Amino acid sequence: MSTIICGADTEEIKDILKIRLSKKRYTHSLNVAEAAKMLAEKHGGDRDKCYLAGLVHDICKEIPVEEQLRMGVNSIVPLSPAEKAVPPLYHAAAGARYCEQVLHISDRDILMAVRFHTAARAEMSLTEEIIYLADLISEDRSYKDVGKMRKLASENIKKAMLEALCFSVSDVVSKGSLIPESTAQAYNYYAQMFRKD
């Protein structure tokens, strides 16, 4: 039986994802949706909304990069200048556009969660934070400190955001790439919460 969330039929969306994504990326999307639902339960978020956002977060990850860019500049929040210089970031803005235009998802919280699941931003909603972290802690992730990140995300979502952003910023710097404006603002926003001075 299909589940309708925010006007979207989750079984139909899964069918669309199976067509649009590789098996590995489809499995990742299911895992992120489950992690998002778990984090929503822990932190008082909307389970159904977070599940749907997790499901669709990478819906444009594997389409041609030119198409991602075209969609990204017309997204709910268009790609910033720094994002335009980093093609792996295009899919988030493109995904938000696809969700709005093709899947007819009108819930701004879901659209913003898809839009900022890679770059983050200051003053993210709980749904946005949950999708950002669910993408990092999903069952298929196996990086060195994933266990620590899973524990922190379950215990304190704000501290987990700061930890994730510290990792993200240092990783980008080590690669000599550009830090999106919204990522720098997000880091400052969460760092401010935990300043000792």
N, C-alpha and C positions, 0 to 999 in steps of 0.2 A: 504494500500500500504506500502511496506517495505521501510525503509530508510537505505541506505548504508553509513556507516561512517568508514573511515580508512579501507576500505575493508571488514568491518563486517556488516552483515545484522541484524539490531536491533530487528526486529520481531523474527527472528530465535534465537537470543540470549535470548530474553524474554522467548521463549518456553523452551530453555535449563535451564534457571533459575527456571522456574516453576517446572521442574523435580528435579533439584538439591537442591532447597531450600524449607523450610517450608513456609506456607502462610505469616506468620509474617515477615520472613527474605526477602521474595520476595517483599512485600510491602515496607519494609525498603529500599531495593535496588532501587525501583522506586522513592521513596522519595528523596534519596540521588542524583539520576540522575537529578531530577527536581531542587533540591537545587544547584547542581553543575552548571546547565545551567543558573540559576539565578545569581549566583556569577560570572560566566564567562561574562554575559551581563554587570554586574556592573563594573567589573575590566578589561575589554578588553581581556578576554581569548577567546579561541576557544570553542564556545558553543557546537558544535557537539562532539568534542573530549572529553570535560568535561562530557557531558551527557553519552557517552559510558563508560568512566572510572567509573563514578558513578554507572552505571548499573551493571558492572561486579566486583566491588571492593570486594564483599563478596562471590564470586562464589564458593570458596572452604571452606567456613565457617562451613558447616555442613557435610563434609566428615569425615571419621575416622581420628583421630589425627595422627596415624602412617603414613597414606598416606599423610597427610599435611606435616609432618616432612620430609618424603622421597622427596616430590616435593620441599619443601622449601630449602633443602640443594643443590638443583640443579637449583635454581632460577636465574634470571638476576643478582641479588645481593643475594648471599646465606645467610641463617640465621647466625647471629653472635653468639658467645658463650653465651652471656646473653640471646638472643632470644631463643636459643635452650633450655634454662632452664625454659622458660615460654610458655607452650603449647598454651594459647590463642593468642599468637602472630604468630603462624605458618601459619595461613590461608592467611595472606597478601603475604608472599613470595610464598606460594603454588598457590595462585590466579594468581600472575604474571606469573608463570611457565605455568599454565593451559591456560591463555590467549594467551601466545606465542605459545605453542606447539599444543593445541587443537583448539582454535578459530582462530589461525593464525593471531593474531594482532601483527604487527611488529613495530608499532609506539612506540619508546622508552619512550616518554613522558607519554603515557597511561600506559605502563608496570611499569614504576617507580612510577606513582601515585597509582597504585594498590599495589605495593610492600611496599610503605612507608605510607599507609593510617592509620596505627596504631602506628608505631614507630616514624615516621617523620625522617628528616635528615637535616643537614646544607645545605644551598644553594639549597633549593627545587625550582623547576620551578613553574611558576604560576599555571599550571595544577595540580601539586602535592599539592600545598597549597590549592587550591580550593577543591580537593577531601578530603583532611584531614579535612577541616572545614565543608564541606557539610555533612560529616558523623556525625559531632557533632551537626549540626543545622537542620537536616532534620525534616520534619513535625511530625514524630513519636517520636521524642525526647521530654522528659518532665522533665528533671532534673531541679534543683532549679534555676539556672541562665541562662537557655537556651535562654530566651528573650534577655538578655544582650549580650550573645554571638552572637545571630542572628544579632542584631543591629551593633555590632562591626565588624562582618565579612562583612557586607554590606558596612560599612563606611571605614574601614582601614584593609586591609587583613594582613599586617605585624604585626600590634598591636594585631589583633585577633589570629595570630599564637603564639605570645608570651604569651598571656592570656591562650590559650588552652594548651600550653606546661607547663606553671606554674601549671595549674590544674592537668595535667597528671602526672608530676613529683611528686607533693605533694601527689597525690592519691596513686602512686606506693610506695612512702616512707611510707605512713601511713599503707599500707598493708604489709610492710616488704619484698616486692618483689624486683626483680632486675630491674635496669634502663638500657635499651639497650644502647649500645655505641652511636648509631646514635641519640637517643633521647637526651642524654646529649649534644652532639655536636649541635643538633638543638636548644636546649634551649640557649646554649652559643652564637650561631650565631644570634638569634633574640634578646636576651638580649643586646648584644653588640650594636645593632642598636639604642636602646633607653636608653643607659647609660647616666646618668646625669653628671658624673665626667669627 
